[in-house]
Amino acid sequence: MNVFENKVGIVTGGGMGLGKALCEELARRGSVVIVADIDGDAAEQVTSIVQTEAKARAVRIDVSQKEEVARLIETTVSEFGRLDYIFNNAAIYIGGDARDVSIEQWDRVLNVNLHGVVYGTINAYQVMAKQGYGHIVNVSSASGLIPQPCNASYSTYKHAIIGLSLTMRCEGADLSVRVSTACPGDMKTSVYENMVVMNMPREQVAEVSRRSHYMMPQWSAEHAAREILLGVSRNKAMIIFPAAVRLDLASVSRLPEFDLLGEPSTDEDGAQTSDQRLATWVGRSCLVPLRMLVPS
């Protein structure tokens, strides 16, 4: 069954990379595609490609501006009568040692990459709750699960997207609004070529960033888009791929520098109190879901 046929979907950051691949895959499956990107020319180019298979429209948008995101969703619903899917994918990247990235640069990354997702999620959620259906898909990353050195701002917002998505999924269940988050591993895109790099050779940022992803094969954006749509069609809460992400997550969680709990506290006699034993048990039990975040 093709759940995307004759549906209306918005893809932010649709002008290149994974966003472009998502637009193309949605079009192949018969969706009306709204290609939204800050690069209007890129959005028009993708639209011209996908229009050979489905109806599409290009929209220039800066997702860091909440009014523009609200208008995008309003005009889509006004034109097509509904909104079935939104893929919050737009992002910018600033890499380098955390000491060299300014607060202003952090603000820029979070305004686009986190606030843009929040604006898309909340505005789409309002529409979907009223119409009684819809699916919000927020693109996070393996870096939302695994540390990524020299990309602190990137890893920060990717972690935040997971928290937002899982919480909104719980809230939306009674309203028939679905929310998923995609956590792809390394992809063969131009992300490192296009990112702003601070006081470090671009090649070094790529090398250091991938140290925690050392077991992951690089997927093409097209392969990743197909995997995301498969997870969406199955209404998965978290769409994590490739399988090596799970191995990396398990490996990183066992490194000494990532010991989240440390040594348990003891009383004067060296024995844990009942409250301490309870706290330790609860803390360790909370790690289980993290280590078992795998597609079923």
MITORLUM-495344 format. One record per residue (C-alpha): z, x, y; residue in one letter; residue number from 1. Coordinates in pm, 1 decimal. Example, Ala and Ser with C-alpha at 12.3 -4.5 7.8 and 13.67 -1.06 7.14 Angstrom:
<r c3="780.0" c1="1230.0" c2="-450.0" resn="a" resi="1"/>
<r c3="714.0" c1="1367.0" c2="-106.0" resn="s" resi="2"/>
***
This chain:
<r c3="0.0" c1="0.0" c2="0.0" resn="m" resi="1"/>
<r c3="-100.3" c1="135.6" c2="342.8" resn="n" resi="2"/>
<r c3="192.3" c1="52.1" c2="572.5" resn="v" resi="3"/>
<r c3="11.4" c1="200.9" c2="874.6" resn="f" resi="4"/>
<r c3="-299.1" c1="-18.9" c2="866.6" resn="e" resi="5"/>
<r c3="-344.4" c1="-228.8" c2="1181.9" resn="n" resi="6"/>
<r c3="-16.7" c1="-96.1" c2="1325.0" resn="k" resi="7"/>
<r c3="40.5" c1="37.0" c2="1677.4" resn="v" resi="8"/>
<r c3="185.9" c1="384.5" c2="1711.7" resn="g" resi="9"/>
<r c3="270.7" c1="623.2" c2="1995.7" resn="i" resi="10"/>
<r c3="272.0" c1="998.6" c2="1942.5" resn="v" resi="11"/>
<r c3="419.5" c1="1213.8" c2="2219.4" resn="t" resi="12"/>
<r c3="298.7" c1="1570.1" c2="2230.5" resn="g" resi="13"/>
<r c3="-13.7" c1="1432.1" c2="2065.7" resn="g" resi="14"/>
<r c3="-251.5" c1="1678.9" c2="2225.5" resn="g" resi="15"/>
<r c3="-196.7" c1="1972.9" c2="1992.2" resn="m" resi="16"/>
<r c3="-29.0" c1="2103.6" c2="1678.1" resn="g" resi="17"/>
<r c3="173.3" c1="1861.2" c2="1470.9" resn="l" resi="18"/>
<r c3="128.0" c1="1581.6" c2="1725.5" resn="g" resi="19"/>
<r c3="-249.5" c1="1606.9" c2="1702.1" resn="k" resi="20"/>
<r c3="-230.7" c1="1607.4" c2="1323.0" resn="a" resi="21"/>
<r c3="-10.0" c1="1297.4" c2="1326.6" resn="l" resi="22"/>
<r c3="-259.2" c1="1117.6" c2="1552.2" resn="c" resi="23"/>
<r c3="-545.6" c1="1204.3" c2="1319.8" resn="e" resi="24"/>
<r c3="-358.2" c1="1095.1" c2="1007.2" resn="e" resi="25"/>
<r c3="-247.6" c1="766.4" c2="1163.9" resn="l" resi="26"/>
<r c3="-606.7" c1="694.8" c2="1266.9" resn="a" resi="27"/>
<r c3="-731.7" c1="764.7" c2="913.8" resn="r" resi="28"/>
<r c3="-483.9" c1="507.2" c2="789.3" resn="r" resi="29"/>
<r c3="-605.1" c1="243.9" c2="1032.2" resn="g" resi="30"/>
<r c3="-342.1" c1="256.1" c2="1307.3" resn="s" resi="31"/>
<r c3="-401.1" c1="204.1" c2="1675.8" resn="v" resi="32"/>
<r c3="-296.4" c1="541.4" c2="1819.5" resn="v" resi="33"/>
<r c3="-158.0" c1="611.8" c2="2165.9" resn="i" resi="34"/>
<r c3="-205.8" c1="985.5" c2="2223.2" resn="v" resi="35"/>
<r c3="56.1" c1="1083.2" c2="2482.2" resn="a" resi="36"/>
<r c3="71.3" c1="1435.7" c2="2621.8" resn="d" resi="37"/>
<r c3="148.4" c1="1616.8" c2="2947.1" resn="i" resi="38"/>
<r c3="-193.6" c1="1779.4" c2="2910.1" resn="d" resi="39"/>
<r c3="-418.7" c1="1486.5" c2="2989.2" resn="g" resi="40"/>
<r c3="-734.8" c1="1672.5" c2="2889.6" resn="d" resi="41"/>
<r c3="-590.1" c1="1757.9" c2="2547.7" resn="a" resi="42"/>
<r c3="-488.0" c1="1394.2" c2="2498.5" resn="a" resi="43"/>
<r c3="-842.9" c1="1282.0" c2="2585.3" resn="e" resi="44"/>
<r c3="-992.6" c1="1533.0" c2="2339.8" resn="q" resi="45"/>
<r c3="-772.9" c1="1411.4" c2="2054.5" resn="v" resi="46"/>
<r c3="-848.7" c1="1049.9" c2="2145.8" resn="t" resi="47"/>
<r c3="-1221.4" c1="1117.1" c2="2129.0" resn="s" resi="48"/>
<r c3="-1171.7" c1="1257.1" c2="1777.6" resn="i" resi="49"/>
<r c3="-956.6" c1="977.2" c2="1637.3" resn="v" resi="50"/>
<r c3="-1164.7" c1="700.1" c2="1797.2" resn="q" resi="51"/>
<r c3="-1427.7" c1="762.3" c2="1531.8" resn="t" resi="52"/>
<r c3="-1184.7" c1="610.8" c2="1278.5" resn="e" resi="53"/>
<r c3="-953.6" c1="382.8" c2="1477.3" resn="a" resi="54"/>
<r c3="-875.8" c1="246.0" c2="1819.3" resn="k" resi="55"/>
<r c3="-700.6" c1="500.6" c2="2040.4" resn="a" resi="56"/>
<r c3="-592.4" c1="552.8" c2="2398.6" resn="r" resi="57"/>
<r c3="-496.1" c1="870.0" c2="2584.5" resn="a" resi="58"/>
<r c3="-199.9" c1="875.0" c2="2822.4" resn="v" resi="59"/>
<r c3="-85.3" c1="1163.9" c2="3035.7" resn="r" resi="60"/>
<r c3="294.9" c1="1168.7" c2="3038.3" resn="i" resi="61"/>
<r c3="584.8" c1="1395.8" c2="3123.4" resn="d" resi="62"/>
<r c3="853.0" c1="1285.8" c2="2876.8" resn="v" resi="63"/>
<r c3="1127.1" c1="1446.1" c2="3086.1" resn="s" resi="64"/>
<r c3="1070.4" c1="1162.6" c2="3336.6" resn="q" resi="65"/>
<r c3="1243.0" c1="851.5" c2="3205.7" resn="k" resi="66"/>
<r c3="1033.2" c1="619.3" c2="3422.2" resn="e" resi="67"/>
<r c3="712.7" c1="752.2" c2="3267.7" resn="e" resi="68"/>
<r c3="842.7" c1="705.9" c2="2913.7" resn="v" resi="69"/>
<r c3="955.9" c1="350.7" c2="2990.5" resn="a" resi="70"/>
<r c3="616.2" c1="273.1" c2="3144.6" resn="r" resi="71"/>
<r c3="433.4" c1="417.0" c2="2841.4" resn="l" resi="72"/>
<r c3="617.1" c1="183.4" c2="2606.7" resn="i" resi="73"/>
<r c3="589.8" c1="-115.8" c2="2839.7" resn="e" resi="74"/>
<r c3="213.6" c1="-76.7" c2="2886.0" resn="t" resi="75"/>
<r c3="160.6" c1="-25.1" c2="2512.4" resn="t" resi="76"/>
<r c3="344.3" c1="-347.6" c2="2429.5" resn="v" resi="77"/>
<r c3="166.0" c1="-530.0" c2="2709.9" resn="s" resi="78"/>
<r c3="-176.6" c1="-420.0" c2="2586.6" resn="e" resi="79"/>
<r c3="-128.2" c1="-453.1" c2="2211.2" resn="f" resi="80"/>
<r c3="150.2" c1="-708.7" c2="2185.5" resn="g" resi="81"/>
<r c3="392.6" c1="-492.5" c2="1991.2" resn="r" resi="82"/>
<r c3="505.3" c1="-141.4" c2="1901.2" resn="l" resi="83"/>
<r c3="532.0" c1="-52.7" c2="1532.5" resn="d" resi="84"/>
<r c3="588.6" c1="322.5" c2="1545.2" resn="y" resi="85"/>
<r c3="683.6" c1="590.6" c2="1791.4" resn="i" resi="86"/>
<r c3="677.5" c1="959.4" c2="1698.4" resn="f" resi="87"/>
<r c3="888.7" c1="1154.1" c2="1948.9" resn="n" resi="88"/>
<r c3="734.1" c1="1496.2" c2="1908.1" resn="n" resi="89"/>
<r c3="674.6" c1="1650.8" c2="2253.1" resn="a" resi="90"/>
<r c3="846.5" c1="1983.6" c2="2312.5" resn="a" resi="91"/>
<r c3="839.7" c1="2310.8" c2="2504.4" resn="i" resi="92"/>
<r c3="980.1" c1="2645.3" c2="2393.2" resn="y" resi="93"/>
<r c3="1162.2" c1="2930.2" c2="2566.9" resn="i" resi="94"/>
<r c3="1260.9" c1="3217.2" c2="2339.9" resn="g" resi="95"/>
<r c3="1461.0" c1="3536.0" c2="2369.6" resn="g" resi="96"/>
<r c3="1814.3" c1="3666.2" c2="2356.5" resn="d" resi="97"/>
<r c3="2054.1" c1="3394.8" c2="2480.3" resn="a" resi="98"/>
<r c3="2180.0" c1="3636.6" c2="2748.8" resn="r" resi="99"/>
<r c3="1833.5" c1="3641.9" c2="2906.2" resn="d" resi="100"/>
<r c3="1765.9" c1="3267.2" c2="2917.7" resn="v" resi="101"/>
<r c3="1883.2" c1="3113.1" c2="3245.1" resn="s" resi="102"/>
<r c3="2071.0" c1="2787.3" c2="3282.1" resn="i" resi="103"/>
<r c3="1768.6" c1="2650.0" c2="3466.8" resn="e" resi="104"/>
<r c3="1552.1" c1="2729.1" c2="3164.8" resn="q" resi="105"/>
<r c3="1803.8" c1="2563.7" c2="2934.7" resn="w" resi="106"/>
<r c3="1789.4" c1="2255.6" c2="3158.2" resn="d" resi="107"/>
<r c3="1410.2" c1="2251.1" c2="3140.5" resn="r" resi="108"/>
<r c3="1407.3" c1="2273.7" c2="2760.0" resn="v" resi="109"/>
<r c3="1672.5" c1="2005.0" c2="2715.3" resn="l" resi="110"/>
<r c3="1514.1" c1="1773.9" c2="2973.9" resn="n" resi="111"/>
<r c3="1185.0" c1="1773.7" c2="2786.5" resn="v" resi="112"/>
<r c3="1289.9" c1="1824.5" c2="2426.1" resn="n" resi="113"/>
<r c3="1614.4" c1="1628.6" c2="2407.2" resn="l" resi="114"/>
<r c3="1612.2" c1="1384.0" c2="2696.9" resn="h" resi="115"/>
<r c3="1246.9" c1="1305.7" c2="2623.1" resn="g" resi="116"/>
<r c3="1341.9" c1="1207.2" c2="2268.4" resn="v" resi="117"/>
<r c3="1637.1" c1="1003.1" c2="2395.3" resn="v" resi="118"/>
<r c3="1414.5" c1="817.4" c2="2644.1" resn="y" resi="119"/>
<r c3="1155.3" c1="746.0" c2="2376.3" resn="g" resi="120"/>
<r c3="1415.8" c1="639.1" c2="2123.2" resn="t" resi="121"/>
<r c3="1614.8" c1="409.1" c2="2349.0" resn="i" resi="122"/>
<r c3="1315.4" c1="240.9" c2="2512.8" resn="n" resi="123"/>
<r c3="1140.1" c1="185.9" c2="2180.1" resn="a" resi="124"/>
<r c3="1466.2" c1="66.9" c2="2022.4" resn="y" resi="125"/>
<r c3="1503.9" c1="-205.9" c2="2286.1" resn="q" resi="126"/>
<r c3="1152.8" c1="-334.5" c2="2216.5" resn="v" resi="127"/>
<r c3="1183.0" c1="-311.7" c2="1840.0" resn="m" resi="128"/>
<r c3="1521.3" c1="-484.0" c2="1832.6" resn="a" resi="129"/>
<r c3="1373.5" c1="-777.7" c2="2021.8" resn="k" resi="130"/>
<r c3="1064.9" c1="-805.8" c2="1802.2" resn="q" resi="131"/>
<r c3="1270.0" c1="-760.3" c2="1484.2" resn="g" resi="132"/>
<r c3="1083.0" c1="-463.7" c2="1337.5" resn="y" resi="133"/>
<r c3="966.8" c1="-110.1" c2="1412.2" resn="g" resi="134"/>
<r c3="1015.3" c1="250.1" c2="1309.5" resn="h" resi="135"/>
<r c3="1126.9" c1="537.6" c2="1532.6" resn="i" resi="136"/>
<r c3="1044.0" c1="886.1" c2="1404.0" resn="v" resi="137"/>
<r c3="1206.5" c1="1180.0" c2="1580.7" resn="n" resi="138"/>
<r c3="1069.3" c1="1523.8" c2="1502.7" resn="v" resi="139"/>
<r c3="1348.5" c1="1774.3" c2="1451.7" resn="s" resi="140"/>
<r c3="1305.4" c1="2087.8" c2="1241.7" resn="s" resi="141"/>
<r c3="1457.0" c1="2303.4" c2="972.2" resn="a" resi="142"/>
<r c3="1612.6" c1="2471.1" c2="1277.3" resn="s" resi="143"/>
<r c3="1819.5" c1="2155.8" c2="1319.7" resn="g" resi="144"/>
<r c3="1984.1" c1="2249.0" c2="990.3" resn="l" resi="145"/>
<r c3="1959.0" c1="2627.9" c2="984.0" resn="i" resi="146"/>
<r c3="2038.2" c1="2872.3" c2="1270.4" resn="p" resi="147"/>
<r c3="1737.0" c1="3023.1" c2="1446.2" resn="q" resi="148"/>
<r c3="1822.9" c1="3343.3" c2="1636.8" resn="p" resi="149"/>
<r c3="1643.4" c1="3405.2" c2="1967.2" resn="c" resi="150"/>
<r c3="1575.5" c1="3032.9" c2="1996.0" resn="n" resi="151"/>
<r c3="1917.1" c1="2896.7" c2="2089.8" resn="a" resi="152"/>
<r c3="1791.2" c1="2617.0" c2="2314.4" resn="s" resi="153"/>
<r c3="1537.2" c1="2513.8" c2="2049.4" resn="y" resi="154"/>
<r c3="1796.5" c1="2504.9" c2="1772.7" resn="s" resi="155"/>
<r c3="2041.7" c1="2316.4" c2="1997.1" resn="t" resi="156"/>
<r c3="1814.1" c1="2023.9" c2="2067.7" resn="y" resi="157"/>
<r c3="1687.6" c1="2010.1" c2="1710.0" resn="k" resi="158"/>
<r c3="2047.2" c1="1969.6" c2="1586.4" resn="h" resi="159"/>
<r c3="2105.5" c1="1701.1" c2="1850.6" resn="a" resi="160"/>
<r c3="1799.7" c1="1503.3" c2="1742.1" resn="i" resi="161"/>
<r c3="1937.9" c1="1475.7" c2="1389.6" resn="i" resi="162"/>
<r c3="2267.6" c1="1336.4" c2="1519.4" resn="g" resi="163"/>
<r c3="2089.3" c1="1087.7" c2="1744.7" resn="l" resi="164"/>
<r c3="1855.3" c1="972.5" c2="1469.7" resn="s" resi="165"/>
<r c3="2117.2" c1="924.1" c2="1199.7" resn="l" resi="166"/>
<r c3="2342.5" c1="731.7" c2="1438.8" resn="t" resi="167"/>
<r c3="2060.7" c1="507.7" c2="1562.3" resn="m" resi="168"/>
<r c3="1951.8" c1="447.1" c2="1203.1" resn="r" resi="169"/>
<r c3="2298.1" c1="308.3" c2="1125.5" resn="c" resi="170"/>
<r c3="2297.9" c1="89.4" c2="1436.5" resn="e" resi="171"/>
<r c3="1944.9" c1="-36.0" c2="1378.9" resn="g" resi="172"/>
<r c3="1986.1" c1="-136.5" c2="1015.3" resn="a" resi="173"/>
<r c3="2108.5" c1="-487.5" c2="1097.7" resn="d" resi="174"/>
<r c3="1827.2" c1="-531.6" c2="1349.5" resn="l" resi="175"/>
<r c3="1547.8" c1="-427.6" c2="1110.1" resn="s" resi="176"/>
<r c3="1476.6" c1="-120.3" c2="1322.0" resn="v" resi="177"/>
<r c3="1419.9" c1="190.6" c2="1115.4" resn="r" resi="178"/>
<r c3="1489.1" c1="543.0" c2="1237.5" resn="v" resi="179"/>
<r c3="1390.2" c1="863.9" c2="1061.7" resn="s" resi="180"/>
<r c3="1404.1" c1="1228.6" c2="1154.2" resn="t" resi="181"/>
<r c3="1153.9" c1="1484.1" c2="1028.7" resn="a" resi="182"/>
<r c3="1274.6" c1="1838.4" c2="957.5" resn="c" resi="183"/>
<r c3="970.2" c1="2051.8" c2="879.0" resn="p" resi="184"/>
<r c3="997.0" c1="2421.0" c2="804.9" resn="g" resi="185"/>
<r c3="759.6" c1="2683.8" c2="942.7" resn="d" resi="186"/>
<r c3="414.9" c1="2558.0" c2="1034.1" resn="m" resi="187"/>
<r c3="90.0" c1="2734.1" c2="1114.9" resn="k" resi="188"/>
<r c3="67.4" c1="2630.3" c2="1480.0" resn="t" resi="189"/>
<r c3="37.1" c1="2812.1" c2="1812.2" resn="s" resi="190"/>
<r c3="404.6" c1="2761.6" c2="1899.5" resn="v" resi="191"/>
<r c3="486.5" c1="3133.1" c2="1926.4" resn="y" resi="192"/>
<r c3="167.2" c1="3206.3" c2="2118.1" resn="e" resi="193"/>
<r c3="241.4" c1="2932.7" c2="2372.5" resn="n" resi="194"/>
<r c3="616.5" c1="2974.1" c2="2416.2" resn="m" resi="195"/>
<r c3="779.1" c1="3142.4" c2="2716.0" resn="v" resi="196"/>
<r c3="952.8" c1="3462.9" c2="2603.6" resn="v" resi="197"/>
<r c3="1229.7" c1="3634.1" c2="2799.5" resn="m" resi="198"/>
<r c3="1266.3" c1="4016.3" c2="2798.5" resn="n" resi="199"/>
<r c3="1148.8" c1="4057.5" c2="2441.4" resn="m" resi="200"/>
<r c3="810.8" c1="4120.4" c2="2278.4" resn="p" resi="201"/>
<r c3="661.6" c1="3796.1" c2="2154.4" resn="r" resi="202"/>
<r c3="617.7" c1="3938.5" c2="1805.9" resn="e" resi="203"/>
<r c3="986.6" c1="4029.2" c2="1791.3" resn="q" resi="204"/>
<r c3="1093.1" c1="3675.1" c2="1880.2" resn="v" resi="205"/>
<r c3="879.8" c1="3541.8" c2="1596.2" resn="a" resi="206"/>
<r c3="1017.5" c1="3799.5" c2="1353.3" resn="e" resi="207"/>
<r c3="1383.8" c1="3748.3" c2="1441.5" resn="v" resi="208"/>
<r c3="1351.6" c1="3369.1" c2="1455.4" resn="s" resi="209"/>
<r c3="1212.4" c1="3358.9" c2="1103.9" resn="r" resi="210"/>
<r c3="1486.0" c1="3573.1" c2="948.4" resn="r" resi="211"/>
<r c3="1686.8" c1="3263.0" c2="859.1" resn="s" resi="212"/>
<r c3="1368.6" c1="3099.8" c2="725.7" resn="h" resi="213"/>
<r c3="1269.9" c1="3388.4" c2="505.7" resn="y" resi="214"/>
<r c3="1199.1" c1="3182.8" c2="193.3" resn="m" resi="215"/>
<r c3="979.0" c1="2922.3" c2="361.4" resn="m" resi="216"/>
<r c3="602.4" c1="2913.1" c2="317.4" resn="p" resi="217"/>
<r c3="410.5" c1="2816.2" c2="630.1" resn="q" resi="218"/>
<r c3="249.9" c1="2474.1" c2="607.9" resn="w" resi="219"/>
<r c3="-48.1" c1="2360.2" c2="810.1" resn="s" resi="220"/>
<r c3="14.6" c1="2092.9" c2="1071.6" resn="a" resi="221"/>
<r c3="-211.2" c1="1859.3" c2="872.9" resn="e" resi="222"/>
<r c3="-7.2" c1="1907.2" c2="555.5" resn="h" resi="223"/>
<r c3="314.8" c1="1850.4" c2="750.6" resn="a" resi="224"/>
<r c3="178.0" c1="1532.1" c2="910.3" resn="a" resi="225"/>
<r c3="90.6" c1="1387.0" c2="569.9" resn="r" resi="226"/>
<r c3="438.4" c1="1469.5" c2="439.0" resn="e" resi="227"/>
<r c3="602.6" c1="1304.8" c2="740.2" resn="i" resi="228"/>
<r c3="397.8" c1="986.4" c2="701.2" resn="l" resi="229"/>
<r c3="483.1" c1="977.4" c2="331.6" resn="l" resi="230"/>
<r c3="853.1" c1="995.3" c2="419.5" resn="g" resi="231"/>
<r c3="811.0" c1="727.7" c2="687.3" resn="v" resi="232"/>
<r c3="633.5" c1="497.1" c2="442.0" resn="s" resi="233"/>
<r c3="934.5" c1="535.3" c2="209.9" resn="r" resi="234"/>
<r c3="1179.8" c1="482.4" c2="498.0" resn="n" resi="235"/>
<r c3="1358.4" c1="811.6" c2="439.4" resn="k" resi="236"/>
<r c3="1645.4" c1="888.2" c2="676.1" resn="a" resi="237"/>
<r c3="1561.3" c1="1259.1" c2="676.5" resn="m" resi="238"/>
<r c3="1220.6" c1="1397.4" c2="586.4" resn="i" resi="239"/>
<r c3="1293.8" c1="1758.6" c2="494.4" resn="i" resi="240"/>
<r c3="1023.2" c1="1994.0" c2="372.2" resn="f" resi="241"/>
<r c3="921.6" c1="2221.4" c2="211.8" resn="p" resi="242"/>
<r c3="1168.8" c1="2252.0" c2="-76.2" resn="a" resi="243"/>
<r c3="1253.3" c1="2605.5" c2="38.5" resn="a" resi="244"/>
<r c3="1442.6" c1="2454.8" c2="334.5" resn="v" resi="245"/>
<r c3="1709.9" c1="2343.6" c2="89.5" resn="r" resi="246"/>
<r c3="1734.2" c1="2692.9" c2="-58.1" resn="l" resi="247"/>
<r c3="1760.4" c1="2851.6" c2="287.1" resn="d" resi="248"/>
<r c3="2027.4" c1="2600.3" c2="386.7" resn="l" resi="249"/>
<r c3="2232.6" c1="2682.6" c2="79.6" resn="a" resi="250"/>
<r c3="2190.9" c1="3057.2" c2="133.6" resn="s" resi="251"/>
<r c3="2280.1" c1="3054.5" c2="502.7" resn="v" resi="252"/>
<r c3="2586.9" c1="2837.4" c2="445.9" resn="s" resi="253"/>
<r c3="2726.5" c1="3107.8" c2="217.3" resn="r" resi="254"/>
<r c3="2691.4" c1="3399.1" c2="460.8" resn="l" resi="255"/>
<r c3="3028.0" c1="3530.2" c2="593.6" resn="p" resi="256"/>
<r c3="2928.5" c1="3477.9" c2="957.9" resn="e" resi="257"/>
<r c3="2868.7" c1="3109.5" c2="884.1" resn="f" resi="258"/>
<r c3="3201.0" c1="3039.8" c2="711.6" resn="d" resi="259"/>
<r c3="3271.9" c1="2711.0" c2="884.9" resn="l" resi="260"/>
<r c3="3627.2" c1="2676.3" c2="760.1" resn="l" resi="261"/>
<r c3="3775.2" c1="3023.4" c2="731.1" resn="g" resi="262"/>
<r c3="4095.1" c1="3088.6" c2="544.8" resn="e" resi="263"/>
<r c3="4328.0" c1="2786.8" c2="507.4" resn="p" resi="264"/>
<r c3="4649.9" c1="2785.6" c2="709.1" resn="s" resi="265"/>
<r c3="4982.0" c1="2821.3" c2="529.0" resn="t" resi="266"/>
<r c3="5350.6" c1="2765.1" c2="602.3" resn="d" resi="267"/>
<r c3="5607.8" c1="3047.1" c2="623.4" resn="e" resi="268"/>
<r c3="5625.0" c1="3073.2" c2="245.7" resn="d" resi="269"/>
<r c3="5248.1" c1="3111.4" c2="215.1" resn="g" resi="270"/>
<r c3="5196.3" c1="2759.8" c2="77.0" resn="a" resi="271"/>
<r c3="4987.6" c1="2493.1" c2="240.4" resn="q" resi="272"/>
<r c3="5166.6" c1="2184.7" c2="367.2" resn="t" resi="273"/>
<r c3="5045.7" c1="1843.5" c2="251.2" resn="s" resi="274"/>
<r c3="4882.9" c1="1783.7" c2="591.9" resn="d" resi="275"/>
<r c3="4708.6" c1="2120.7" c2="573.2" resn="q" resi="276"/>
<r c3="4586.7" c1="2053.8" c2="220.7" resn="r" resi="277"/>
<r c3="4449.2" c1="1719.2" c2="334.8" resn="l" resi="278"/>
<r c3="4278.6" c1="1875.2" c2="636.7" resn="a" resi="279"/>
<r c3="4125.0" c1="2148.0" c2="422.6" resn="t" resi="280"/>
<r c3="4005.2" c1="1897.1" c2="162.9" resn="w" resi="281"/>
<r c3="3850.9" c1="1672.5" c2="428.5" resn="v" resi="282"/>
<r c3="3686.2" c1="1968.1" c2="598.2" resn="g" resi="283"/>
<r c3="3531.7" c1="2096.3" c2="279.2" resn="r" resi="284"/>
<r c3="3422.3" c1="1749.8" c2="167.9" resn="s" resi="285"/>
<r c3="3240.2" c1="1706.9" c2="499.3" resn="c" resi="286"/>
<r c3="3022.8" c1="2005.3" c2="408.7" resn="l" resi="287"/>
<r c3="2888.5" c1="1834.3" c2="97.8" resn="v" resi="288"/>
<r c3="2645.0" c1="1602.8" c2="278.6" resn="p" resi="289"/>
<r c3="2513.8" c1="1900.9" c2="478.9" resn="l" resi="290"/>
<r c3="2441.3" c1="2099.4" c2="165.7" resn="r" resi="291"/>
<r c3="2280.9" c1="1804.3" c2="-5.7" resn="m" resi="292"/>
<r c3="2051.2" c1="1686.3" c2="272.6" resn="l" resi="293"/>
<r c3="1745.2" c1="1660.0" c2="50.5" resn="v" resi="294"/>
<r c3="1486.5" c1="1389.4" c2="6.4" resn="p" resi="295"/>
<r c3="1571.3" c1="1167.6" c2="-290.4" resn="s" resi="296"/>
***
